[in-house]
Amino acid sequence: MPRTAVAASRARETTPTTLDQLLERGRAQGHLSLSELRQAFTEAGVGAAEGRTLVRELTEAGVSLADTPQTTAAEEDFDPQEAEAEAQSIDIDDNTSVMGDSVHTYLKSIGRRTLLTAAQEVELARRIEAGLYAEYKLEEAEESGERLPPGFREDLEWVIEDGRRAKDHMLEANLRLVVSVAKKYTDRGMALLDVVQEGNLGLIRAVEKFDYTKGFKFSTYAMWWIRQAIQRGFADSARTIRLPVHVLEMLSKLSRVERDMHQRLGREPTPEELAVELDKTPDQIEELLRTSRQPISLDSTIGEDGETRIGDLIEDVDSLEASEVVDRQLLAEQLRGVLANLSPREARIMALRFGLADGKPHTLDEIGKHLGLTRERIRQLEKESLSKLRHPSNTIPLLDWAS
């Protein structure tokens, strides 16, 4: 038996009774919940390869599996054939503005690999699947303390290593597919290589989850993961204020529709026209347009000299005129002079009562607690102090400020 088939052959082991009962119920009623099936797989210790085999058998038997994910806005304009054609036609000697020196170097490094045929994808996927299952069985044996025969352990380790090599091969062969997708996101606030890096994370995820038994080309499947990873990368790092992924998808769709309508109408479309096109309300469109605005740093420079900052041109409505600052200082000096005619305790009470000490007027109770006096005593002292302050010798210096 070839070594790559050692772990894969384990997928035909008999499933536990509980799982058998669930499968029989699914065949009898014609449908089954995917979440219920996943839970049963976990409880029964079913591996990825065996699970896919069982799901395929259920599908072939006409059993409908629920919980199928819905199409998102990111997939509406997806054309995998077009993307694959772009990946094949990427010029590794492209020196345009989009393809800077670093990107050009990266393209030359990945240009040594050609895209895979459908048969090669299936072969690599089988090796990856076998490697993952072998790794699972080896970890299971180590956790349970099971002693594996030396020859069988070596076979498992060889299959694991072969699966990793197959995974690397499939990743390297599809790196140009990531670039073809990333080039469409060059005007979103991230450098192209950063977008490519986010897309590569999606490609890794696609390689790990690709099911060759469905009969689809890998590029068709990988495109969704690549786009999702890129969009999530934009949500996490492209904006100063993070936006949810579904909002970014809606903004992308709005931008595309806005460009199309501008070309068709010869003018900027109104929020009402965009709302009809996107099946939204005008208020929702205006909210999206406000959300799409990028914040600007107050330290950003403007002008040819580059020495003027935006913050220098924004009025501070809370700042005082120089003359007003001087007037306030003079008034404070006059008030201190008037209060000096009172006893220290009376001056303290008046300052607290009218907010001259900290800018906040205090109640009689608060002043009493602060000075250790009763509320009534504070009221009496306040009355006496006001009577003294009404003397002409104290009021005349303040008449100019009253006017």
C-alpha positions as CSV (number, residue, x, y, z in Angstrom):
1,M,0.0,0.0,0.0
2,P,1.4,3.5,-0.9
3,R,2.4,5.6,2.1
4,T,0.0,8.4,1.3
5,A,-2.9,5.9,1.6
6,V,-1.9,4.7,5.1
7,A,-3.8,7.5,7.0
8,A,-6.6,7.8,4.4
9,S,-7.5,4.2,4.8
10,R,-8.5,4.9,8.4
11,A,-11.5,6.9,7.2
12,R,-13.5,3.7,6.7
13,E,-13.5,2.8,10.4
14,T,-17.0,2.0,11.8
15,T,-18.7,5.0,13.3
16,P,-20.2,4.9,16.8
17,T,-23.8,3.8,17.4
18,T,-25.0,7.3,18.3
19,L,-23.7,8.7,15.1
20,D,-25.3,5.8,13.1
21,Q,-28.6,6.6,14.7
22,L,-28.3,10.3,13.7
23,L,-27.4,9.3,10.1
24,E,-30.4,6.9,9.9
25,R,-32.7,9.6,11.1
26,G,-31.4,12.0,8.5
27,R,-32.0,9.5,5.7
28,A,-35.5,8.8,7.0
29,Q,-36.6,12.5,7.3
30,G,-34.7,13.7,4.3
31,H,-32.9,16.6,6.1
32,L,-30.4,17.1,8.9
33,S,-29.0,20.1,10.8
34,L,-25.3,20.8,10.1
35,S,-24.8,22.0,13.6
36,E,-26.2,18.8,15.0
37,L,-24.1,16.8,12.6
38,R,-20.9,18.7,13.6
39,Q,-21.7,18.1,17.3
40,A,-22.1,14.4,16.7
41,F,-18.8,14.3,14.7
42,T,-17.0,15.9,17.7
43,E,-18.5,13.6,20.3
44,A,-17.7,10.5,18.1
45,G,-14.2,11.7,17.4
46,V,-14.7,11.7,13.6
47,G,-11.8,13.2,11.7
48,A,-12.0,15.6,8.8
49,A,-11.5,13.1,6.1
50,E,-14.1,10.7,7.5
51,G,-16.5,13.5,8.1
52,R,-16.4,14.6,4.5
53,T,-16.9,11.1,3.4
54,L,-20.1,10.8,5.5
55,V,-21.4,14.2,4.4
56,R,-20.8,13.2,0.8
57,E,-22.7,9.9,1.3
58,L,-25.6,11.8,2.9
59,T,-25.7,14.3,0.0
60,E,-25.7,11.5,-2.5
61,A,-28.5,9.8,-0.6
62,G,-30.7,13.0,-1.0
63,V,-30.4,14.2,2.5
64,S,-30.6,18.0,2.7
65,L,-28.1,19.7,5.1
66,A,-29.3,22.9,6.8
67,D,-27.4,25.9,8.1
68,T,-25.9,26.7,4.6
69,P,-24.3,30.2,4.7
70,Q,-26.0,32.9,2.7
71,T,-24.3,34.8,0.0
72,T,-22.8,38.0,1.2
73,A,-22.4,41.4,-0.5
74,A,-18.7,40.5,-1.1
75,E,-19.7,37.6,-3.4
76,E,-22.2,39.4,-5.6
77,D,-19.8,40.5,-8.3
78,F,-17.4,37.5,-8.0
79,D,-16.2,35.9,-11.2
80,P,-13.7,33.1,-10.5
81,Q,-12.9,32.5,-14.2
82,E,-12.1,36.1,-14.7
83,A,-9.9,36.2,-11.6
84,E,-8.0,33.0,-12.6
85,A,-7.4,34.5,-16.1
86,E,-6.0,37.6,-14.5
87,A,-3.8,35.5,-12.3
88,Q,-2.4,33.7,-15.3
89,S,-1.9,36.9,-17.2
90,I,-0.1,38.9,-14.4
91,D,3.1,40.3,-15.9
92,I,6.0,39.7,-13.5
93,D,7.9,42.4,-15.4
94,D,5.1,45.0,-14.7
95,N,6.7,48.3,-13.6
96,T,3.5,50.5,-13.4
97,S,2.8,52.8,-10.5
98,V,0.7,50.1,-8.8
99,M,3.5,47.6,-9.2
100,G,6.3,49.3,-7.2
101,D,9.8,47.9,-6.7
102,S,8.9,45.8,-3.8
103,V,5.9,44.4,-5.5
104,H,7.9,43.8,-8.7
105,T,10.4,41.8,-6.6
106,Y,7.7,39.8,-5.0
107,L,6.1,39.0,-8.3
108,K,9.4,37.8,-9.7
109,S,9.8,35.5,-6.7
110,I,6.3,33.9,-7.1
111,G,6.4,33.9,-10.9
112,R,8.5,30.7,-10.9
113,R,5.4,28.7,-10.1
114,T,2.6,28.0,-12.6
115,L,-1.1,27.6,-11.8
116,L,-2.2,24.0,-11.2
117,T,-4.4,21.9,-13.3
118,A,-7.6,20.5,-11.9
119,A,-6.0,17.0,-11.6
120,Q,-3.0,18.4,-9.8
121,E,-5.2,20.3,-7.4
122,V,-7.1,17.1,-6.5
123,E,-3.8,15.1,-6.0
124,L,-2.4,17.8,-3.7
125,A,-5.7,18.1,-1.8
126,R,-5.7,14.3,-1.2
127,R,-2.1,14.5,0.2
128,I,-3.1,17.5,2.4
129,E,-6.1,15.6,3.7
130,A,-4.1,12.5,4.4
131,G,-1.5,14.6,6.2
132,L,-4.1,16.3,8.4
133,Y,-5.8,13.0,9.3
134,A,-2.4,11.3,10.0
135,E,-1.5,14.3,12.3
136,Y,-4.9,13.9,14.1
137,K,-4.3,10.2,14.7
138,L,-0.8,10.7,15.9
139,E,-1.9,13.4,18.4
140,E,-4.8,11.2,19.5
141,A,-2.4,8.3,20.2
142,E,0.0,10.6,22.2
143,E,-2.9,12.1,24.3
144,S,-4.3,8.7,25.1
145,G,-0.9,7.1,25.8
146,E,-1.4,4.5,23.1
147,R,1.8,2.8,21.9
148,L,2.0,2.7,18.1
149,P,4.1,0.1,16.3
150,P,7.4,1.8,15.2
151,G,6.7,1.2,11.5
152,F,3.2,2.6,11.7
153,R,4.4,5.8,13.5
154,E,7.1,6.3,10.9
155,D,4.4,5.9,8.2
156,L,2.2,8.5,9.9
157,E,5.1,11.0,10.3
158,W,6.0,10.5,6.6
159,V,2.4,11.2,5.5
160,I,2.3,14.3,7.8
161,E,5.4,15.7,6.2
162,D,4.2,14.8,2.7
163,G,0.9,16.7,3.5
164,R,2.9,19.8,4.5
165,R,4.9,19.7,1.3
166,A,1.7,19.4,-0.7
167,K,0.2,22.4,1.3
168,D,3.2,24.5,0.5
169,H,3.1,23.5,-3.1
170,M,-0.6,24.5,-3.4
171,L,0.0,27.8,-1.6
172,E,3.0,28.8,-3.7
173,A,1.1,27.9,-7.0
174,N,-1.8,30.2,-6.1
175,L,0.0,33.3,-4.8
176,R,-0.5,35.0,-8.1
177,L,-4.3,34.5,-7.6
178,V,-4.0,36.6,-4.4
179,V,-2.2,39.4,-6.3
180,S,-4.9,39.4,-9.0
181,V,-7.5,40.0,-6.2
182,A,-5.4,42.5,-4.2
183,K,-4.9,44.8,-7.2
184,K,-8.6,45.7,-7.1
185,Y,-8.1,47.1,-3.6
186,T,-5.3,49.5,-4.3
187,D,-7.4,52.7,-3.6
188,R,-8.6,51.7,-0.1
189,G,-5.9,53.1,2.1
190,M,-3.5,50.2,2.4
191,A,-0.3,49.4,0.5
192,L,-0.6,46.7,-2.1
193,L,1.9,44.4,-0.3
194,D,-0.2,44.7,2.9
195,V,-3.3,43.8,1.0
196,V,-1.5,40.8,-0.5
197,Q,-0.4,39.7,2.9
198,E,-4.0,39.8,4.2
199,G,-5.1,37.8,1.1
200,N,-2.4,35.2,1.7
201,L,-3.9,34.5,5.1
202,G,-7.2,33.8,3.4
203,L,-5.4,31.5,0.9
204,I,-3.9,29.5,3.7
205,R,-7.4,29.1,5.2
206,A,-8.8,28.0,1.8
207,V,-6.1,25.4,1.3
208,E,-6.9,23.9,4.8
209,K,-10.6,23.7,4.1
210,F,-10.7,22.8,0.4
211,D,-12.9,19.8,-0.4
212,Y,-11.8,18.3,-3.7
213,T,-14.7,15.8,-3.7
214,K,-17.1,18.7,-4.6
215,G,-15.7,18.8,-8.1
216,F,-14.9,22.6,-8.1
217,K,-11.6,24.1,-9.1
218,F,-9.6,25.4,-6.1
219,S,-9.5,28.9,-7.5
220,T,-13.3,29.1,-7.4
221,Y,-13.2,28.2,-3.7
222,A,-10.2,30.2,-2.7
223,M,-11.4,33.4,-4.1
224,W,-14.1,33.8,-1.4
225,W,-11.6,33.2,1.4
226,I,-9.1,35.6,-0.1
227,R,-11.7,38.4,-0.5
228,Q,-13.0,37.8,3.0
229,A,-9.5,38.0,4.5
230,I,-8.7,41.2,2.6
231,Q,-11.9,42.8,3.7
232,R,-11.4,41.9,7.3
233,G,-7.8,43.3,7.0
234,F,-9.3,46.6,5.8
235,A,-11.8,46.6,8.7
236,D,-9.0,46.0,11.2
237,S,-6.3,48.3,10.0
238,A,-7.1,50.5,7.0
239,R,-9.1,53.1,8.9
240,T,-8.4,55.2,12.0
241,I,-11.9,54.3,13.2
242,R,-12.6,50.6,12.8
243,L,-15.7,49.7,10.8
244,P,-17.5,46.3,10.8
245,V,-16.8,44.0,7.8
246,H,-20.5,44.2,6.6
247,V,-20.3,48.0,6.7
248,L,-17.2,48.0,4.5
249,E,-18.9,45.6,2.1
250,M,-21.8,48.0,1.9
251,L,-19.5,51.0,1.3
252,S,-17.7,49.1,-1.4
253,K,-21.0,48.3,-3.1
254,L,-22.1,51.9,-2.7
255,S,-18.9,53.2,-4.3
256,R,-19.3,50.9,-7.2
257,V,-22.9,51.8,-7.9
258,E,-22.1,55.5,-7.5
259,R,-19.4,55.3,-10.2
260,D,-21.7,53.4,-12.5
261,M,-24.5,55.9,-12.1
262,H,-22.1,58.8,-12.6
263,Q,-21.0,57.4,-15.9
264,R,-24.6,56.6,-16.9
265,L,-26.1,60.0,-15.8
266,G,-23.2,62.2,-16.5
267,R,-23.5,63.7,-13.0
268,E,-23.2,62.8,-9.4
269,P,-26.2,60.7,-8.3
270,T,-28.4,62.0,-5.5
271,P,-28.9,60.0,-2.3
272,E,-32.5,59.3,-3.4
273,E,-31.3,57.8,-6.7
274,L,-28.7,55.7,-4.9
275,A,-31.3,54.5,-2.4
276,V,-33.5,53.2,-5.2
277,E,-30.6,51.4,-6.8
278,L,-29.4,49.8,-3.6
279,D,-32.9,49.2,-2.1
280,K,-32.1,51.4,0.9
281,T,-33.7,54.5,2.4
282,P,-32.2,58.0,1.6
283,D,-31.3,58.4,5.3
284,Q,-29.4,55.1,5.2
285,I,-27.5,56.2,2.1
286,E,-26.6,59.6,3.7
287,E,-25.4,57.8,6.9
288,L,-23.2,55.5,4.7
289,L,-21.8,58.5,2.9
290,R,-20.9,60.2,6.3
291,T,-19.3,56.9,7.4
292,S,-17.1,56.8,4.4
293,R,-15.3,60.0,5.3
294,Q,-11.8,59.6,6.6
295,P,-10.7,61.7,9.6
296,I,-7.9,64.3,9.0
297,S,-5.1,64.9,11.5
298,L,-5.0,68.5,12.9
299,D,-1.2,68.2,12.5
300,S,-1.5,67.7,8.7
301,T,0.4,70.5,6.8
302,I,-1.1,72.6,4.0
303,G,0.3,75.1,1.6
304,E,3.4,75.1,-0.5
305,D,5.8,75.9,2.4
306,G,4.4,73.0,4.4
307,E,4.7,74.9,7.6
308,T,1.0,75.6,8.2
309,R,-1.0,73.0,10.1
310,I,-4.7,72.5,9.7
311,G,-5.1,73.0,13.5
312,D,-3.7,76.5,13.1
313,L,-6.6,77.5,10.9
314,I,-9.4,76.2,13.1
315,E,-10.9,78.8,15.5
316,D,-10.9,78.0,19.2
317,V,-14.4,79.2,20.2
318,D,-13.4,78.8,23.9
319,S,-10.4,81.0,23.8
320,L,-10.6,84.6,25.1
321,E,-9.5,87.8,23.4
322,A,-6.4,89.3,24.8
323,S,-8.3,92.4,26.0
324,E,-10.9,90.2,27.7
325,V,-8.1,88.3,29.5
326,V,-6.7,91.7,30.8
327,D,-10.1,92.9,31.9
328,R,-10.7,89.7,33.9
329,Q,-7.4,90.1,35.6
330,L,-8.1,93.7,36.6
331,L,-11.6,92.8,37.8
332,A,-10.1,90.0,40.0
333,E,-7.7,92.5,41.5
334,Q,-10.5,94.9,42.3
335,L,-12.6,92.1,43.9
336,R,-9.6,91.0,46.1
337,G,-9.2,94.6,47.2
338,V,-12.9,94.9,48.2
339,L,-12.9,91.6,50.0
340,A,-9.8,92.7,51.9
341,N,-12.1,95.1,53.8
342,L,-13.8,92.1,55.4
343,S,-12.5,89.7,58.0
344,P,-10.7,86.6,56.7
345,R,-13.7,84.4,57.6
346,E,-16.2,86.7,56.0
347,A,-14.0,87.0,52.8
348,R,-13.8,83.2,52.7
349,I,-17.5,82.8,53.0
350,M,-18.2,85.4,50.2
351,A,-15.6,83.8,47.9
352,L,-17.1,80.4,48.3
353,R,-20.7,81.6,48.2
354,F,-20.3,83.4,44.8
355,G,-17.7,81.1,43.2
356,L,-14.8,83.4,43.4
357,A,-12.5,80.7,44.9
358,D,-13.0,77.8,42.4
359,G,-15.5,79.1,39.9
360,K,-18.4,77.1,41.5
361,P,-20.9,78.8,43.8
362,H,-21.5,76.8,47.0
363,T,-24.6,76.3,49.2
364,L,-24.9,77.4,52.8
365,D,-24.7,73.8,53.9
366,E,-21.5,73.1,51.9
367,I,-19.8,76.3,53.3
368,G,-21.0,75.4,56.9
369,K,-19.4,71.9,56.6
370,H,-16.3,73.4,55.2
371,L,-15.8,75.9,58.0
372,G,-17.4,73.9,60.8
373,L,-20.3,76.3,61.3
374,T,-24.1,75.8,61.1
375,R,-26.1,76.8,58.1
376,E,-27.9,79.6,60.0
377,R,-24.5,81.0,61.2
378,I,-23.2,81.1,57.6
379,R,-26.4,82.9,56.5
380,Q,-26.0,85.5,59.2
381,L,-22.3,86.1,58.3
382,E,-23.3,86.4,54.6
383,K,-25.9,89.0,55.4
384,E,-23.4,91.0,57.5
385,S,-20.7,90.8,54.8
386,L,-23.1,92.0,52.0
387,S,-24.1,94.9,54.2
388,K,-20.5,96.0,54.6
389,L,-19.8,95.5,50.8
390,R,-22.7,97.9,50.0
391,H,-20.8,100.8,51.6
392,P,-19.9,103.4,49.0
393,S,-16.2,103.0,49.7
394,N,-16.5,99.4,48.4
395,T,-19.0,99.9,45.6
396,I,-17.5,103.0,43.8
397,P,-14.4,101.0,42.5
398,L,-16.7,98.4,41.0
399,L,-19.2,100.8,39.3
400,D,-17.1,100.9,36.1
401,W,-17.4,97.1,35.8
402,A,-21.1,97.1,36.4
403,S,-21.6,99.3,33.3
